[in-house]
Amino acid sequence: MAEGEGFVEGASATLYNRTVYFNRDFRDSTPGQSKREESATSFLLNFQSGFTQGPIGFGADVIAMQGIKIDSSPSRAGTGLLALDNNGRAKDEYAEIRGAVKMAILDDTVLRYGVHQPENPVAYYDDSRLLPNHYQGYSITNNSIDALFVEAGRLTDRGEMNSSNETDGIHADGKDLTYFGGTYTFTDNVNLSLYGADSEDQYKRGFVGFDWTIPLSEGTSLNTYVAYYDTSDENKNDGDEYDNQAGSIAVTLSTGNHAFGLAYQQMNGDGRYNYDDGEIYLANSVQYSDFNGIDEKSYQARYDYDFAGLGIPGLTFMTRYIYGTDIDVNAPEHAADGVTRDNHWERDSELRYTVQNGMLEGLNVRWRNATVRQDANFDGGDIDENRLIVGYTWTLL
């Protein structure tokens, strides 16, 4: 019979600092604000206890977060880094503390109540700005069967990335989300994921994902990842805004320090792929766009390089180009000129470096750039975006 290693003995604690400079230039393609530009720093304390000893163990987790303004102005606010007051000015700081209690049964089943940061295809927390968002709710996970991980949960409240408050439900209209599913790992190179979700009176969503890596030779492999979502609208009075079938396939050839990728993604149904989470498992969900318009088809080419091949370990580079076409615009402003279909594209580049040794070992610096060209009526118009992110983690326990 398995036993926990102890509440204190199994505990861990980290303090993470992230500083972000965010600049989104709208290139005068939209009326009003010409750009959003702010910088801020944050601290995130994450304490996770172990479980008390015995066949049933108990534990508790705590997350404490604080965001602090470095630079902002009303004319440049709204990046999502900082909370805004009633006058549209960024607040100087915001902070919150959330916790959870948990129970482990025979070390392979864990029940949890309180704060959640789920990481699955139908419920995934958002960590794209200064601090991550979170949810309140309850869940259960189990890995008693070798190679099989299963989980289920219900998320009842949502805390945003730039706020000290929580909203009732995880959607704007207060709806809760129930999710369930799991992943079976056939071999080290093959796994299959199946998930489902039910957002009350809004939609039901199913997901299947298949990941397969084929070793071709020493240092060379071919990876194929297929993702498919089927979302049905539960409220027929809202115009079928959730009715959507979304699928993608991505193929990546890795050889030495290089990786070359191609991806195709397609939307079907009466609506676009709508979601309120931070991550979706579609290949063309990238820095700015998700390429999830009604009937949209999109294509991606990607290249990655690890500079360890040139004697600079810790430095990596990525660039990709995504083109979306055949979008059902379905907007009155296009009726006069007869436009019913549209297209857009996005080009991303990312340079990341992690200090490998010395006093600053573990310091991570990341620069992300996006260039987006699209109709102003489609999704905000043209933008040029740069994000500079510096992060460091202290291990306390």
Order of alpha helices (4+ residues) and beta strands (2+ residues): beta-beta-beta-beta-beta-beta-beta-beta-beta-beta-beta-beta-beta-beta-beta-beta-beta-beta-beta-beta-alpha-beta
